[in-house]
């Protein structure tokens, strides 16, 4: 028999879940929660599956190099659940 956990739904929690579905692009609450949990675990690390999280990796890179470029930040923080890309464009004079 499957073990089920019940979560008491307050108005604030209901809004949070709806916003999370919108933000993740998931069509179900469980899918949105899974995506958010996966992203958090990859960012935080400290688990057997992800010993070093992306935030720690980013901080280590900044400490080693003295600074980190936006491209490096995007590379480290981008994940399947929340892709991060950087692009930069500039011009001088009229186009």
Phi, psi and omega per residue, in radians:
X1 nan 2.347 -3.136
X2 -1.284 2.390 3.085
X3 -1.490 2.296 -3.081
X4 -2.056 2.412 3.085
X5 -1.912 2.302 3.108
X6 -1.793 2.376 3.107
X7 -2.009 2.204 3.127
X8 -1.220 2.170 -3.089
X9 -1.644 1.947 2.989
X10 -1.633 2.933 3.088
X11 -1.038 -0.740 -3.130
X12 -1.119 -0.731 -3.139
X13 -1.179 -0.669 3.101
X14 -1.073 -0.776 3.095
X15 -1.106 -0.710 3.135
X16 -1.076 -0.767 3.137
X17 -1.155 -0.700 3.096
X18 -1.102 -0.782 3.105
X19 -1.110 -0.640 3.119
X20 -1.170 -0.689 3.053
X21 -1.051 -0.778 3.126
X22 -1.108 -0.791 -3.073
X23 -1.173 -0.631 -3.105
X24 -1.542 -0.291 -3.073
X25 1.364 0.152 3.120
X26 -1.439 2.545 -3.098
X27 -1.641 -0.114 3.121
X28 -2.200 2.696 3.102
X29 -1.097 -0.752 -3.120
X30 -1.130 -0.677 3.090
X31 -1.120 -0.724 3.124
X32 -1.141 -0.732 3.113
X33 -1.139 -0.706 3.096
X34 -1.078 -0.804 -3.134
X35 -1.075 -0.771 -3.135
X36 -1.154 -0.729 3.128
X37 -1.136 -0.775 3.119
X38 -1.034 -0.791 -3.135
X39 -1.101 -0.809 3.138
X40 -1.027 -0.802 -3.122
X41 -1.094 -0.675 3.101
X42 -1.215 -0.603 3.124
X43 -1.259 -0.802 -3.029
X44 -1.381 -0.676 -3.073
X45 1.178 -2.763 3.110
X46 1.379 0.284 3.097
X47 -2.095 2.912 3.109
X48 -1.074 -0.663 -3.116
X49 -1.287 -0.625 -3.123
X50 -2.341 1.449 -3.084
X51 -1.136 -0.655 -3.137
X52 -2.046 2.001 -3.118
X53 -1.368 2.904 -3.111
X54 -1.141 -0.581 3.127
X55 -1.151 -0.750 3.091
X56 -1.109 -0.732 3.095
X57 -1.032 -0.765 3.126
X58 -1.101 -0.768 -3.138
X59 -1.147 -0.697 3.099
X60 -1.103 -0.762 3.132
X61 -1.070 -0.769 3.138
X62 -1.112 -0.682 3.132
X63 -1.165 -0.761 -3.124
X64 -1.163 -0.742 -3.034
X65 -1.641 -0.343 -3.079
X66 1.587 -0.391 3.053
X67 -2.841 2.875 -3.116
X68 -2.332 2.394 3.133
X69 -1.404 2.775 3.068
X70 -1.005 -0.615 3.106
X71 -1.090 -0.726 3.126
X72 -1.167 -0.693 3.112
X73 -1.078 -0.819 3.136
X74 -1.073 -0.718 -3.141
X75 -1.093 -0.724 -3.087
X76 -1.332 -0.749 -3.049
X77 -1.481 -0.357 -3.137
X78 -1.140 2.313 -3.135
X79 -2.415 2.848 3.133
X80 -0.978 -0.636 -3.117
X81 -1.276 -0.492 -3.115
X82 -2.562 1.476 3.129
X83 -1.093 2.437 3.088
X84 -2.146 2.178 3.125
X85 -2.236 2.643 3.087
X86 -2.200 2.363 2.988
X87 -2.486 2.567 -3.096
X88 -2.382 2.329 3.137
X89 -2.408 2.437 3.055
X90 -2.566 2.828 3.073
X91 -2.536 2.764 3.102
X92 -2.178 2.277 -3.100
X93 1.406 -2.878 -3.109
X94 -1.538 2.631 3.113
X95 -1.559 nan nan
